[in-house]
Amino acid sequence: MNEAPSDLNTQIKQGIVRSLRLPISWEEIGDEMPLFDEGLGLDSIDVLELVLEIERQFGVLIEDEQTGMRVLRSVNSIAEFVRAQRPGAPA
């Protein structure tokens, strides 16, 4: 059973807000909003927390910094990665 993109995106947004203790609600995070710089303004410490949260919550592995930079651009890029890495996902 595949999750609807919006359901996965909601889980990711809730995980971001929870793990980073952001002073905003998950509804304020756009699917394509940059997570760094002009978007949410996350920093390198946030990256570590966010990687741990994604790995723990979704059972995927972000193996290196280059993968992390590609995956952690936005909620949509995280969702694409999670769907691709989950067991049973098409190669």
N, C-alpha and C positions, 0 to 999 in steps of 0.2 A: 504494500500500500504506500503510494507516494504522498508526501505531505504537500499541500498546496504551498506555493511560494510565500504567500502572505503569512501562513502559520509559522513557517521556518523563520522568516524575517522577524516576526514578532518575538519568537523565542530568542533570536540573536540580540535584538534590541533590549529585551528584558535582561539578558545576561550581561550586556555591556553596562547598563545602568546599575545593576546589582553588584557586579564584580568591581567596578571602578567607583562605586558610591557617588555617582554623578548627581548634581543638584537639579536634575531635570527628570521629566517622566519619559518613558520609552516612546510615547506617542510623538514626542518632539524630534525624534531622530528620523530623518528621511532615508529612504532606501538607497539613494545615490549620494547622500551627503558624505563628503570626505570626512574620514575619522580623524585626520591630522590637519595641522595648519589652519586654514580658514574655515574648516568644518567644525568638528567638535573640539579641535585643539588638543588632541591627546599627545602625550610625550613618550619618551623611551621607557619610562617606568610603567606607564599605562600599557605599553605593548606587551610587556612580560605578563602582567595580570590578565590581559585580554587573551593572549595565547593559551595560558593555563585554563581559563574559563572555557574557551572554545574546545580545547582538547578534552576537558573533563565533561562538559555538557553533551558533546556530540560524538565522543569516541573517535576523533580523528587526530592525526599527528601533523603538526606544522614543523617540518624537519630542519629548516635552516632559515637564515635571515632573508635570503632572496625570495623564498616561498612566502614568508611572512609579509614582506613588502608588497607582494602581488595580491595576497589574500586579504590583507587588512586595509584595503583602500576604502571600502564601503560595506554596508550591510549586504548589498546584492553580491559583491565579490566574495564575502564570507559564505553566503548561502550557496553560491555556485560551487565553492570548494567543498563544503560539507556534503552536498548532494553527490559530487564526483568521488569523494573518498569513502563514503559509507559502504559497508558490505552489501554486495548485490548491485552496486551501481554499475552502469555500463562503463566499460574501459575507455 
